[in-house]
Amino acid sequence: MKSRFLKKLLSAALAVTTCAGIVTGMTGCEGGSSDEIKIGLLFSKTGATAITEECMINAAQMAIDEVNDAGGINGKKLTYVLEDYATDAATAAEKIKKLIMQDEVIATVGCYTSASRIACEPVVEDNDSLLIYPTFYEGEEPSKNVVYTGAVPNQQGDIFVPWLAENVGKKFFLLGTDTVYAQLINSQCRASLDACGGEVVGEEYVPNAHNDFSSIITKIKEADPDVLFVNLNGDSGVAFFKQYKQYGLDASTMPVASYLLDESTVAALGAETAAGHYTSINYVSTLDTDANKEFLKKYHEKFGDDAEMTVVGEETYVSVKLLAEALKKTDDYSAASIIKAMDGITLDVPEGQVKFDPETNHLYLRGRIAKVSDEGKFEVVYESPELIKPDPTK
C-alpha cells in the first residue's frame, strides 16, 4: 500500500534526532516531575495547514487547563510541550522524536495531515510511545501505538456519497491535494459511487499550497458534474473556493462536497462564497446542545469571539479529555497500558456522546452531513440515528 511505503521511506530517512522547538520550560524525570505528567502537542503553527491547526492548538490548551482546574490527574498537574511541524512530514517525525527522547513526554496529541501521522508512526512504535491523532483520516493500516479520535470513511463517506448521489446527483468530479489522504479518500468515494450507480467524470490532483485552479475549472466545466468532491489542504482549499465563485460556477447546480470544508474555511471565504456547499463531519459548531454552547462560550472567552472552532479542534479537545481519563486509571505510562485504560471510557463532549472502541483504537461517533446556509452557518441535513462503530481498513 502507498501509506506503508511512505512510512518505511520516512522511517529510513529520519535518523535525525533533534531540532529547535517551542517549549514551555518544563523539566523533570520521564513524564514530568513527581507532581506533574507531561504530554506533547504536535501541530503546525506555520505552513500550509496552519490556518486549520490553530484551533487544534487552542482546543488542546483549553482542555489541559480544564483538566488541571478539576484537580489534574489524581492530584498531578497535566503539563505540555508544544512543537511546530510546519506542515512537513519529515519535520513532524523529528519533532515527535524530540518530544519522546528529549522532553520525555508520556504521550503526544497531534498531527493534522496523514503524511505527518504516517511519518510519526514508526517513531512512536520504536520508542513504545503513544500518539493520539485527532483528525478524520483514510483509515488505512492503523498503528497499535496510535489512538484515533477522528472519523474514518465508514463514519463519513458511507453516509455522504450515497446521500449526495440520491439528493444532489450521481456525476462526480474528484479533486484533491496530492496526498495519501486525498488519493485514498477518492478511491473509496469511487467505490461507493459505483455501488450507487454513479460515475466519476473527472479526477485531478495538485501539490500542497497550489493556488491556481483556472485550468482545472475549465476541465470541470467541460465535464459538467453534479457534485465536485473536493479535498484540498489548507490555503489551497480557500483559493479553489474563491476561484470557483470567480469563474461562475454555481452551488445550486454544482455544489462542492468536502470533508475539509469547516468553519475556518467558511470564515476565510465569507458567507456568499461558501453558501450551498456540503461537508460530512461528526461535529459542527452550530450544534444546538447545552454542552456545545458551554464549550464555545469558554472557548471564545479564552481565545476571542472571532476564534473559529472546527471538527479537528473539537476532536483535539476530545483527545486530551480521553487521555486524561485513561491516565486516571493507570500509573503505567507505556502505550499499551494507557490504551488498555481507555477501554470502557465513554465521554459526553460537545458533539455528543463518544465511546472508545478497544478493537480498533478508534471512537464510536455520530455521522452528520451539513450544508452551509446563506448566512454562512452549517445546517445539519442528516444525522445518523446511532453512534457508528469505527471500521478502519486493515
NUTI-374222 format. One line per field, with one value per residue (C-alpha): residue number from 0; residue in one letter; z, x, y. Coordinates in nm, 2 decimals. Each point is the difference from the previous one (the first is absolute). Example, Ala and Ser with C-alpha at 12.3 -4.5 7.8 and 13.67 -1.06 7.14 Angstrom:
residues 2
i <- c(0;1)
aa <- c(A;S)
Z <- c(0.78;-0.07)
X <- c(1.23;0.14)
Y <- c(-0.45;0.34)
END
This chain:
residues 394
i <- c(0;1;2;3;4;5;6;7;8;9;10;11;12;13;14;15;16;17;18;19;20;21;22;23;24;25;26;27;28;29;30;31;32;33;34;35;36;37;38;39;40;41;42;43;44;45;46;47;48;49;50;51;52;53;54;55;56;57;58;59;60;61;62;63;64;65;66;67;68;69;70;71;72;73;74;75;76;77;78;79;80;81;82;83;84;85;86;87;88;89;90;91;92;93;94;95;96;97;98;99;100;101;102;103;104;105;106;107;108;109;110;111;112;113;114;115;116;117;118;119;120;121;122;123;124;125;126;127;128;129;130;131;132;133;134;135;136;137;138;139;140;141;142;143;144;145;146;147;148;149;150;151;152;153;154;155;156;157;158;159;160;161;162;163;164;165;166;167;168;169;170;171;172;173;174;175;176;177;178;179;180;181;182;183;184;185;186;187;188;189;190;191;192;193;194;195;196;197;198;199;200;201;202;203;204;205;206;207;208;209;210;211;212;213;214;215;216;217;218;219;220;221;222;223;224;225;226;227;228;229;230;231;232;233;234;235;236;237;238;239;240;241;242;243;244;245;246;247;248;249;250;251;252;253;254;255;256;257;258;259;260;261;262;263;264;265;266;267;268;269;270;271;272;273;274;275;276;277;278;279;280;281;282;283;284;285;286;287;288;289;290;291;292;293;294;295;296;297;298;299;300;301;302;303;304;305;306;307;308;309;310;311;312;313;314;315;316;317;318;319;320;321;322;323;324;325;326;327;328;329;330;331;332;333;334;335;336;337;338;339;340;341;342;343;344;345;346;347;348;349;350;351;352;353;354;355;356;357;358;359;360;361;362;363;364;365;366;367;368;369;370;371;372;373;374;375;376;377;378;379;380;381;382;383;384;385;386;387;388;389;390;391;392;393)
aa <- c(M;K;S;R;F;L;K;K;L;L;S;A;A;L;A;V;T;T;C;A;G;I;V;T;G;M;T;G;C;E;G;G;S;S;D;E;I;K;I;G;L;L;F;S;K;T;G;A;T;A;I;T;E;E;C;M;I;N;A;A;Q;M;A;I;D;E;V;N;D;A;G;G;I;N;G;K;K;L;T;Y;V;L;E;D;Y;A;T;D;A;A;T;A;A;E;K;I;K;K;L;I;M;Q;D;E;V;I;A;T;V;G;C;Y;T;S;A;S;R;I;A;C;E;P;V;V;E;D;N;D;S;L;L;I;Y;P;T;F;Y;E;G;E;E;P;S;K;N;V;V;Y;T;G;A;V;P;N;Q;Q;G;D;I;F;V;P;W;L;A;E;N;V;G;K;K;F;F;L;L;G;T;D;T;V;Y;A;Q;L;I;N;S;Q;C;R;A;S;L;D;A;C;G;G;E;V;V;G;E;E;Y;V;P;N;A;H;N;D;F;S;S;I;I;T;K;I;K;E;A;D;P;D;V;L;F;V;N;L;N;G;D;S;G;V;A;F;F;K;Q;Y;K;Q;Y;G;L;D;A;S;T;M;P;V;A;S;Y;L;L;D;E;S;T;V;A;A;L;G;A;E;T;A;A;G;H;Y;T;S;I;N;Y;V;S;T;L;D;T;D;A;N;K;E;F;L;K;K;Y;H;E;K;F;G;D;D;A;E;M;T;V;V;G;E;E;T;Y;V;S;V;K;L;L;A;E;A;L;K;K;T;D;D;Y;S;A;A;S;I;I;K;A;M;D;G;I;T;L;D;V;P;E;G;Q;V;K;F;D;P;E;T;N;H;L;Y;L;R;G;R;I;A;K;V;S;D;E;G;K;F;E;V;V;Y;E;S;P;E;L;I;K;P;D;P;T;K)
Z <- c(0.00;-0.07;0.37;0.11;-0.26;0.11;0.37;-0.07;-0.22;0.26;0.28;-0.19;-0.08;0.35;0.20;0.11;0.36;0.09;-0.10;0.16;0.14;0.20;0.36;0.31;0.23;0.18;0.14;0.19;-0.02;-0.26;-0.05;0.22;0.37;0.28;0.01;-0.37;-0.31;-0.33;-0.34;-0.35;-0.23;-0.37;-0.24;-0.28;0.12;-0.35;-0.34;-0.24;0.26;0.29;-0.07;0.08;0.29;0.20;0.17;0.07;0.21;0.17;0.08;0.14;0.23;0.12;0.07;0.20;0.20;0.07;0.12;0.24;0.12;0.09;0.21;-0.27;-0.03;0.35;0.14;-0.26;-0.23;-0.38;-0.18;-0.36;-0.25;-0.33;-0.33;-0.35;-0.28;-0.26;-0.22;-0.09;0.06;0.05;0.25;0.18;0.05;0.13;0.24;0.15;0.05;0.19;0.21;0.09;0.04;0.12;0.17;0.12;-0.05;0.08;-0.31;-0.28;-0.13;-0.35;-0.37;-0.26;-0.33;-0.07;-0.13;0.34;0.19;-0.22;0.05;0.38;0.03;-0.02;0.25;0.26;-0.07;0.03;0.33;0.16;0.01;-0.08;-0.26;0.02;-0.35;0.00;-0.37;-0.22;-0.24;-0.27;0.24;-0.16;0.21;0.36;0.24;0.34;0.15;-0.13;0.13;-0.26;0.12;-0.34;-0.24;-0.25;-0.34;0.12;0.24;-0.28;-0.36;0.06;0.07;-0.20;-0.35;-0.01;0.14;-0.26;-0.28;0.11;0.08;-0.22;-0.30;-0.11;-0.21;0.21;-0.08;0.24;0.10;0.28;0.13;-0.12;0.34;0.14;0.15;-0.31;-0.23;0.24;0.07;-0.37;-0.05;0.27;-0.15;-0.34;0.14;0.20;-0.31;-0.21;0.25;-0.04;-0.38;-0.03;-0.20;0.03;-0.29;0.09;0.25;0.08;0.26;0.08;0.22;0.35;0.00;-0.36;-0.06;-0.38;-0.10;-0.33;-0.22;0.24;0.01;-0.38;0.02;0.25;-0.22;-0.29;0.21;0.14;0.32;0.25;0.30;0.05;0.25;0.12;0.27;-0.02;0.30;0.17;-0.22;-0.32;0.11;0.06;-0.34;-0.18;0.15;-0.08;-0.37;-0.02;0.07;-0.22;-0.30;0.02;0.15;0.20;0.32;-0.10;-0.30;0.08;0.38;0.16;0.24;0.22;0.33;0.03;-0.01;0.35;0.20;-0.06;-0.37;0.00;0.20;-0.25;-0.29;0.13;-0.01;-0.36;-0.13;0.24;-0.02;-0.15;0.05;0.20;0.26;0.18;0.35;0.35;0.15;-0.12;0.23;-0.05;0.19;0.22;0.32;0.35;0.00;-0.33;0.10;0.33;-0.19;-0.25;0.27;0.19;-0.33;-0.11;0.35;-0.02;-0.36;-0.12;-0.17;-0.35;0.09;-0.21;0.13;-0.25;0.01;0.03;0.29;0.18;-0.05;0.14;0.30;0.02;-0.04;0.31;0.20;-0.10;0.08;0.34;0.09;-0.09;0.20;0.31;-0.04;-0.02;0.12;-0.27;-0.28;-0.27;-0.32;0.05;0.36;-0.08;-0.29;0.22;0.25;-0.27;-0.02;0.13;-0.01;-0.13;-0.01;-0.03;-0.21;-0.22;-0.29;0.23;0.13;-0.12;0.10;-0.03;-0.20;0.13;-0.31;-0.23;0.23;-0.16;0.12;-0.06;-0.15;-0.13;-0.37;-0.13;-0.33;0.00;-0.26;0.02;0.03;-0.17;0.33;0.00;0.27;-0.01;-0.01;0.07;-0.27;0.11;0.33;0.06;0.24;0.21;0.07;-0.29;0.09;-0.16;-0.27;-0.12;-0.29;0.11)
X <- c(0.00;0.11;-0.03;0.23;0.26;0.00;0.03;0.31;0.15;-0.04;0.12;0.32;0.06;-0.06;0.30;0.03;-0.05;-0.05;-0.13;-0.08;-0.35;-0.25;0.02;-0.18;0.30;-0.11;0.26;0.00;0.03;-0.17;-0.35;0.06;0.09;-0.17;-0.29;-0.05;-0.07;0.15;-0.15;0.09;-0.20;0.10;-0.17;0.08;0.04;0.14;-0.03;-0.29;-0.23;0.06;-0.33;-0.17;0.22;-0.03;-0.32;0.15;0.28;-0.26;-0.23;0.28;0.11;-0.35;-0.06;0.33;-0.11;-0.34;0.17;0.22;-0.28;-0.19;0.29;0.23;0.09;-0.05;0.14;0.28;0.01;-0.02;0.27;0.11;0.27;-0.12;0.18;-0.06;0.04;-0.07;-0.22;0.30;0.01;0.37;-0.01;-0.29;0.21;0.30;-0.22;-0.17;0.33;0.11;-0.31;0.05;0.38;0.09;-0.32;-0.10;-0.37;-0.22;-0.23;-0.05;-0.32;0.03;0.05;-0.25;0.12;0.01;0.36;0.11;-0.18;0.15;0.35;-0.05;-0.13;0.33;0.15;-0.27;0.01;0.38;-0.01;-0.31;-0.17;-0.35;-0.15;-0.36;-0.10;-0.30;-0.07;-0.25;0.21;0.00;0.00;0.30;0.22;-0.05;0.29;-0.01;0.17;-0.26;-0.34;-0.23;-0.27;-0.11;-0.24;0.09;-0.16;-0.29;-0.09;0.01;0.00;-0.23;-0.28;0.13;0.04;-0.33;-0.18;0.15;-0.08;-0.36;-0.06;0.24;0.11;0.21;0.27;0.30;0.33;0.27;0.27;0.25;0.35;0.24;0.03;-0.06;-0.32;-0.16;0.11;-0.16;-0.31;-0.06;0.05;-0.26;-0.23;0.02;-0.08;-0.30;-0.12;0.02;-0.23;-0.25;0.00;0.19;0.31;0.32;0.03;0.34;0.28;0.28;0.28;0.21;0.31;-0.02;-0.05;-0.12;-0.21;-0.08;-0.30;-0.09;0.09;-0.17;-0.31;-0.01;0.01;-0.28;-0.22;0.06;-0.08;-0.31;-0.03;-0.29;0.24;0.36;0.16;0.29;0.25;0.27;0.23;0.02;0.05;-0.06;-0.36;-0.06;0.15;-0.21;-0.33;0.08;0.08;-0.30;-0.21;0.20;-0.02;-0.38;-0.07;-0.32;-0.06;-0.37;0.09;0.35;0.07;0.33;0.00;0.31;0.11;0.24;-0.27;-0.03;-0.06;0.35;-0.04;-0.35;0.14;0.28;-0.24;-0.30;-0.36;-0.06;0.28;-0.05;-0.38;-0.16;0.30;0.00;0.22;-0.02;0.15;-0.10;0.01;-0.10;0.00;-0.37;-0.11;-0.29;0.10;0.07;0.34;0.10;-0.12;0.20;0.31;-0.02;-0.07;0.32;0.20;-0.10;0.07;0.35;0.09;-0.23;-0.34;0.15;0.19;-0.16;-0.07;0.01;-0.04;0.38;0.01;-0.28;0.16;0.33;-0.20;-0.15;0.35;0.14;-0.31;0.02;0.37;-0.06;-0.28;0.23;0.29;-0.22;-0.04;0.37;0.35;0.17;0.07;0.08;-0.21;-0.17;-0.09;-0.15;-0.20;-0.12;-0.12;-0.21;-0.21;-0.35;0.03;-0.30;0.02;-0.27;0.16;-0.11;-0.10;-0.20;0.10;0.31;0.12;0.35;0.01;0.28;-0.02;0.13;0.14;-0.26;-0.32;-0.36;-0.13;-0.33;0.01;-0.13;-0.04;-0.03;-0.06;0.12;-0.29;-0.03;0.11;0.32;-0.11;0.00;-0.35;-0.01;-0.20;0.06;0.10;0.05;-0.25;0.27;0.37;0.18;0.26;0.34;0.11;0.34;0.15;0.24)
Y <- c(0.00;0.35;0.10;-0.29;0.09;0.36;-0.10;-0.22;0.27;0.27;-0.23;-0.08;0.37;0.13;-0.09;0.36;0.05;0.36;0.33;0.33;0.02;0.19;-0.12;0.11;-0.02;-0.31;-0.23;-0.33;-0.37;-0.22;0.12;0.31;0.05;-0.19;0.25;0.03;-0.20;0.13;-0.05;0.13;0.21;-0.02;0.24;0.24;0.36;0.08;-0.16;-0.07;-0.14;0.24;0.17;-0.34;-0.10;0.32;-0.11;-0.34;0.17;0.22;-0.29;-0.21;0.27;0.07;-0.37;-0.02;0.31;-0.16;-0.33;0.19;0.23;-0.32;-0.14;-0.14;-0.36;-0.15;0.32;0.03;0.30;-0.07;0.20;0.02;0.07;0.15;-0.06;0.15;-0.25;0.27;-0.23;-0.21;-0.38;-0.03;0.28;-0.17;-0.31;0.20;0.19;-0.30;-0.17;0.31;-0.01;-0.36;-0.01;0.35;0.12;-0.34;0.04;-0.30;0.06;0.25;0.15;0.13;-0.01;0.11;-0.14;-0.37;0.04;0.14;-0.28;-0.27;0.16;-0.01;-0.35;-0.19;0.25;-0.07;-0.37;-0.03;0.20;-0.16;0.34;0.10;0.24;0.12;0.11;0.24;0.02;-0.19;-0.21;-0.27;-0.30;-0.18;-0.22;0.13;-0.02;-0.17;0.30;0.25;0.08;0.16;0.24;0.12;-0.16;-0.28;-0.05;-0.22;0.28;0.27;-0.13;-0.29;0.25;0.30;-0.14;-0.19;0.30;0.23;-0.25;-0.01;0.36;0.20;-0.22;-0.30;0.16;0.09;0.19;-0.09;0.26;-0.02;0.09;-0.26;-0.18;-0.34;0.12;0.14;-0.29;-0.26;0.20;0.05;-0.38;-0.07;0.26;-0.16;-0.35;0.14;0.19;-0.31;-0.18;0.29;-0.02;0.33;0.09;0.20;0.24;0.15;-0.03;0.24;0.05;0.30;0.05;0.15;0.38;0.00;0.31;0.03;-0.21;0.17;-0.30;-0.25;0.21;-0.01;-0.38;0.01;0.21;-0.24;-0.31;0.16;-0.20;0.01;0.00;0.12;-0.23;0.22;-0.06;0.27;0.07;0.34;0.30;-0.20;-0.06;0.37;0.09;-0.25;0.11;0.36;-0.08;-0.23;0.31;0.23;-0.24;-0.01;-0.35;-0.02;-0.19;-0.04;-0.22;-0.12;0.00;-0.09;-0.29;-0.01;-0.15;0.29;0.27;0.13;0.32;0.14;-0.04;0.16;0.29;0.05;-0.01;0.19;-0.11;0.10;-0.23;-0.29;-0.02;-0.31;-0.24;-0.32;-0.18;-0.33;0.02;-0.11;0.36;0.34;0.31;0.06;-0.31;0.11;-0.17;0.14;-0.17;0.15;0.35;-0.02;-0.12;0.28;0.26;-0.10;-0.02;0.35;0.14;-0.15;0.07;0.27;0.02;-0.03;-0.33;-0.27;-0.35;-0.29;-0.38;-0.05;0.25;-0.17;-0.34;0.13;0.11;-0.35;-0.16;0.18;-0.09;-0.36;-0.02;0.17;-0.25;-0.29;0.13;0.01;-0.38;-0.09;0.10;-0.20;0.24;-0.25;0.04;-0.34;0.08;0.34;-0.15;-0.28;0.25;0.17;-0.32;0.08;0.38;0.19;0.37;0.27;0.27;0.29;-0.23;-0.22;-0.34;-0.19;-0.34;-0.16;-0.32;-0.23;-0.21;0.28;0.27;0.24;0.16;-0.07;0.32;0.14;0.08;0.34;0.17;0.38;0.27;0.36;0.24;0.34;0.15;-0.21;-0.25;-0.37;-0.16;-0.37;-0.17;-0.36;-0.16;-0.37;-0.14;-0.18;0.02;-0.17;-0.26;0.07;-0.23;0.11;-0.18;-0.27)
END
